[in-house]
């Protein structure tokens, strides 16, 4: 029997630890559906909203360096190596 455990990505930013849960299939579907409606200029706001739904406070996300935010997205989406 295989047992699955929900995964959480943890990272430290400026001495504070944050936890972001990995998105479910339903989370990804909702994000994809919304992304079809959003202009390219609103994609960062949509990404921050998505991450907020997974546990990352919006003010923290908006205060992060862009490459740090990209790293978080890559980890929870399975694209990080």
C-alpha positions in Angstrom: 0.0 0.0 0.0 1.2 3.5 -0.8 0.5 6.2 1.7 0.6 9.8 0.6 1.3 12.7 2.9 0.5 16.3 1.9 3.7 18.3 1.3 4.6 21.7 2.7 7.4 23.8 1.3 9.3 25.7 4.0 11.6 28.6 3.5 13.3 31.2 5.6 13.2 34.9 4.6 14.9 37.5 6.7 15.0 35.2 9.7 11.3 34.2 9.5 10.1 30.8 8.5 7.2 30.5 6.1 5.2 27.4 5.1 3.4 27.0 1.7 1.4 23.9 1.1 1.7 22.2 -2.3 -1.3 23.0 -4.4 -4.0 20.3 -5.0 -5.3 19.5 -8.4 -8.3 21.6 -7.7 -6.0 24.6 -6.7 -4.1 24.3 -10.0 -7.3 24.0 -12.1 -8.7 27.2 -10.5 -5.4 29.0 -11.1 -5.3 27.9 -14.7 -8.9 28.9 -15.3 -8.4 32.4 -13.8 -5.1 32.9 -15.6 -7.0 32.6 -18.9 -9.0 35.7 -17.9 -6.1 37.8 -16.7 -3.8 40.1 -18.7 -0.1 39.7 -18.5 0.3 42.8 -16.3 -2.0 41.2 -13.6 -0.1 37.9 -13.5 2.0 38.8 -10.5 -1.1 39.8 -8.5 -2.8 36.6 -9.5 0.3 34.6 -8.4 0.4 36.4 -5.1 -3.3 35.6 -4.6 -2.6 31.9 -5.4 0.2 31.7 -3.0 -1.8 33.4 -0.3 -4.4 30.6 -0.7 -1.6 28.2 0.0 -0.4 29.9 3.2 2.0 32.7 2.2 0.9 36.1 3.5 0.4 38.6 0.7 2.5 41.3 2.4 5.4 38.8 2.6 5.0 37.8 -1.1 4.9 41.4 -2.3 8.0 42.2 -0.2 10.0 39.3 -1.7 12.6 39.7 -4.4 11.2 38.5 -7.7 13.6 35.6 -8.0 12.7 34.4 -4.5 9.0 34.4 -5.4 9.8 32.4 -8.6 11.8 29.9 -6.6 8.8 29.3 -4.3 6.5 28.8 -7.3 9.0 26.4 -8.9 9.2 24.3 -5.7 5.5 23.9 -5.2 4.9 23.2 -8.8 7.6 20.5 -9.0 9.7 22.5 -11.5 12.6 23.0 -9.0 15.7 20.9 -9.6 
